[in-house]
């Protein structure tokens, strides 16, 4: 079974802490708990320096997932290798602690 990784957005915050994907670069899906409505972005960086985290984008623009109030399960686009470290970013401040579950598989960089 591929490992489950967790990203926690604390109450009153919009961004989670770092999730280490350096060994598991093939992100498959994100399980989103019940949240306040808003778009969900992933920020990525190749190291843990806070200023290096940027929203992930493809050839069209930033990868945004519309998440209304409630929970959902997002499938990550195939063919995209995630950077070494990611953070979950939400557009609205959360009123309670939210834990996101990321499913990733090992692979070569």
N, C-alpha and C positions, 0 to 999 in steps of 0.2 A: 504494500500500500504506500503510495507517495506520502510524504510528510505533510502535516497540516501546520501552517505558520499563522501567527496571530498578530494583528495590528490593533492597538487600543487607542481610541480617541477619548480623552478624559472629558468630564463634564465642564462646560464652559470653553471648550477648545474646538478647533476645526481640523487639526492635523495630528496624525498619530506619531508615535515614535518610529524609529528605524526598524525595518524588517530585513534581515540578512538573507538575500537570495544568491549569494556568491557560489553556493554549492548546488542550488536548485534554480537555474536560470530560466527554465521553461514554465512560466506561470500559466496555469490552466483555467482557474476560476477564482472568483471572490464571492464568498457568502456574506451578504450584507444584512446586519440585524435591523430591527425596527429603529429608524432614525427620524430626525426632523427632516422635512423635505429639502431637497437641494441636489445639485449635481455632485457626482463623485469623480475625482481625478486621482491619478497616481503620480506622485513625484518620484523621480529617480536620480541616483547619483552613483558614481563608481567608487566613492569613499564616503566616510561618515561625516565629513565637514558640512555643517548645516547650510552654509551659503552656496554649496554646489548642487543642492536639490532643486530640480526644475520639473515642471509638469511634463509628462511624457506626451509625445506627439507622433503622428504618422505623416505621410506625404500630403494629407489633406489639412491637418491642423492638430490642435490639442485633442487628446482622446478623452472625451467627456461621456459619462454615463448618467443619464437622467434617472434619479432615484427619488420618487415621491415619498410622502410619509408612509412608512411601512417597511417591510423587509423584502429582499429579492435575492436572486442568485445570478451573478454575472459570469458569462463565459468570456474568457480573455481571447482576443483575436489570435488565431493560429499563425505561426511564423514569426512572432515577435519574441525575441529573447529579452527578458527584463534585465535592467542594470543590476549591479551587485547589491544595491540597497534601494528599497522603496519605502514610501510613506503613503498612507491614505489621506487624502485631503477632501473635505466637504465644504460646500459653499456656505452652509449655515452652522452657527454655533450649536453644539449639542447640549441638551438639558440633562443628560445623564451619561454615565460611562458607556461607550459602545465598543464591542469587540468584533472585529472583522476576521473571518477565517479565509486564508489564502491557500489554495491547493497548487503545489508546484512539483515538478519532477526534475531529477538530476539530468545533467546534460553537459556537453562540452561547450566551452566559450570560444 
